[in-house]
Amino acid sequence: MEYVEKSIDLSDKERKIHVSKGSRREWTTYDEWSYDIKVNAICKLRIDIEEDIWNELSDLVTQLDYENFYNSLRVCNWPICDATNNLKDKFKIFESDVERYVIVGQYGNNHVYPHIDPVRSTTVYIPLLPRGEDYTPLELYYNNTIVGTPSNDNPCAYAWNTKIPHSVFQFGKDRYNAQITFNLPYKEFFWKYMSVFDV
């Protein structure tokens, strides 16, 4: 069969848009959250977590007994220890609305596919392990945008809306985070506790 091959002509803008991305995080807006995203989807909290608390809890989470959920997640209550006692003190502002304190583990190379949580409405989320880029992003699908968390380089906490479709595609190592769950809708939670939101 004879044919004539035609090359595709891309503008500079198209070349920039279609550049190869090396990780899922590069597909997300992890470094440019708008005010709209912070009010409706996810926002970093202005609550400092010391590195020694972060390290102590990170060392402990791999040793805990978990209940298995959905073939990819493991969940247990926060253990009673200095690290969790210190964290509860740091997040005391939320105490009247807390439903549960949990540690969530996710098996490496298992994924939590896009879903909306059936029970909880808002979660405060503290990434623990693995560190750096190996901690794949929590992805939220909000307003035609994939919003993702940055790499896990420093101790920090986020509040996020669990009623927005979200997922985690974890590759490689097991993944752990500490969570505080609330039945208060995210927008109400945001306005009630706006003083600790990084807006």
C-alpha positions in Angstrom: 0.0 0.0 0.0 1.3 3.4 -0.9 0.9 6.3 1.4 2.1 9.8 2.0 3.1 10.7 5.6 2.2 14.1 6.8 3.8 15.6 9.9 1.7 17.3 12.5 2.3 21.0 13.1 2.0 22.1 16.7 2.1 25.6 17.9 4.5 26.6 20.8 1.4 26.7 23.1 0.4 23.2 22.1 3.9 21.9 22.6 4.0 23.4 26.1 0.5 21.9 26.9 1.4 18.4 25.6 4.9 18.1 27.1 5.4 14.7 28.7 4.7 14.6 32.5 6.7 12.3 34.6 4.3 11.7 37.5 0.6 11.9 38.5 1.5 14.9 40.6 2.5 16.9 37.5 -1.1 16.5 36.2 -2.5 18.3 39.3 -2.6 21.9 40.5 -0.7 21.2 43.6 1.2 24.5 43.6 -1.5 26.9 42.6 -4.6 26.4 44.6 -7.1 29.3 43.9 -9.2 30.8 46.6 -12.2 28.9 45.1 -10.4 25.6 45.6 -9.5 26.5 49.2 -13.1 27.5 50.0 -14.7 24.5 48.4 -12.3 21.6 48.0 -9.0 21.6 50.0 -6.8 24.0 51.9 -3.6 23.8 53.9 -4.1 24.6 57.6 -2.0 27.1 59.5 -1.3 24.7 62.3 2.4 23.9 62.9 3.4 20.3 63.4 6.9 19.8 64.8 9.1 17.4 63.0 9.7 15.2 66.1 5.9 14.6 66.4 5.7 13.8 62.7 8.7 11.4 62.9 7.5 9.7 66.1 4.0 9.0 64.6 5.5 8.0 61.3 7.7 5.4 63.1 4.7 4.0 64.9 2.1 3.6 62.1 3.9 0.7 60.4 3.5 -1.3 63.7 -0.2 -0.8 64.3 -3.1 -3.3 63.9 -5.5 -2.2 61.2 -9.0 -3.2 59.9 -9.0 -3.8 56.1 -11.3 -1.7 53.9 -12.1 -2.0 50.2 -9.0 -4.3 49.5 -6.7 -1.3 49.4 -7.1 0.6 52.7 -6.3 -0.2 56.3 -7.8 1.9 59.2 -7.3 2.1 62.9 -7.9 4.6 65.7 -5.1 6.9 66.7 -2.9 5.1 69.3 -2.5 6.7 72.7 1.0 8.1 72.8 2.8 11.4 73.2 2.7 12.2 69.4 -1.1 11.8 69.2 -1.7 13.6 72.5 0.4 16.5 71.2 -1.5 16.5 67.9 -4.9 16.5 69.7 -3.7 19.6 71.6 -2.7 21.3 68.3 -6.1 20.6 66.8 -8.1 21.3 69.9 -9.9 24.2 68.1 -11.9 21.5 66.2 -12.7 19.3 69.3 -16.4 20.0 69.5 -16.9 18.8 65.9 -14.6 15.8 65.8 -16.2 12.5 64.8 -13.1 10.3 64.8 -9.3 10.2 64.9 -7.9 7.6 62.5 -4.7 6.4 60.9 -5.2 5.3 57.3 -2.8 3.0 55.6 -2.9 2.2 51.9 -1.1 -0.8 50.5 1.6 -0.1 47.9 0.6 -0.6 44.3 -3.1 -0.5 45.3 -5.3 2.3 44.3 -8.4 4.0 45.8 -10.4 4.8 42.7 -12.5 8.0 42.3 -15.4 8.1 44.7 -17.3 10.3 47.2 -17.3 9.3 50.8 -20.7 8.0 51.9 -20.4 9.1 55.6 -17.9 11.8 56.5 -18.0 15.2 55.0 -14.7 16.9 55.9 -11.3 15.5 56.9 -8.2 17.0 58.3 -5.4 15.1 56.7 -1.7 14.8 57.9 0.6 12.9 55.4 3.0 10.6 57.2 4.7 8.0 55.0 6.4 7.6 52.6 8.3 10.9 52.4 8.9 13.1 49.4 7.6 12.2 45.9 6.9 8.6 46.9 3.8 9.9 48.7 1.5 10.1 45.7 -1.0 12.9 45.8 -4.5 12.8 47.1 -6.4 13.8 44.0 -9.7 15.8 44.1 -11.7 16.3 40.9 -13.1 19.8 41.4 -14.5 22.2 38.8 -12.9 20.4 35.8 -9.5 20.5 37.6 -7.4 17.7 39.1 -6.4 19.2 42.5 -3.6 17.3 44.2 -1.5 17.5 47.3 2.2 18.3 47.0 5.1 15.9 47.9 5.4 14.9 51.5 8.5 16.9 52.4 7.5 18.7 55.6 4.9 18.0 58.4 1.6 19.8 57.6 -2.1 19.4 57.6 -4.9 19.9 55.1 -8.7 20.2 55.4 -10.5 18.7 52.5 -14.0 18.1 51.2 -14.7 14.3 51.1 -18.0 14.9 49.2 -15.9 15.9 46.1 -14.8 12.9 43.9 -11.3 11.9 45.0 -8.8 9.1 44.6 -5.2 8.0 45.4 -3.1 6.1 42.9 -0.3 4.7 45.1 2.7 3.1 43.5 5.5 1.4 45.3 5.6 1.8 49.0 2.7 1.6 51.6 1.2 5.0 52.3 0.1 6.3 55.7 -1.7 9.4 57.0 -3.4 10.6 60.2 -6.9 11.9 59.8 -9.5 13.7 61.9 -13.0 13.2 60.4 -16.0 15.5 60.7 -19.7 15.3 59.7 -19.8 19.0 59.3 -20.0 20.0 55.6 -16.7 21.4 54.3 -18.0 24.9 53.5 -19.5 25.2 57.0 -16.2 23.9 58.4 -14.2 26.4 56.3 -16.3 29.4 57.5 -16.4 28.2 61.1 -12.6 27.7 61.3 -11.4 30.1 58.7 -8.9 31.6 61.1 -6.7 28.5 60.7 -7.1 28.1 57.0 -4.2 29.3 54.8 -6.1 31.7 52.7 
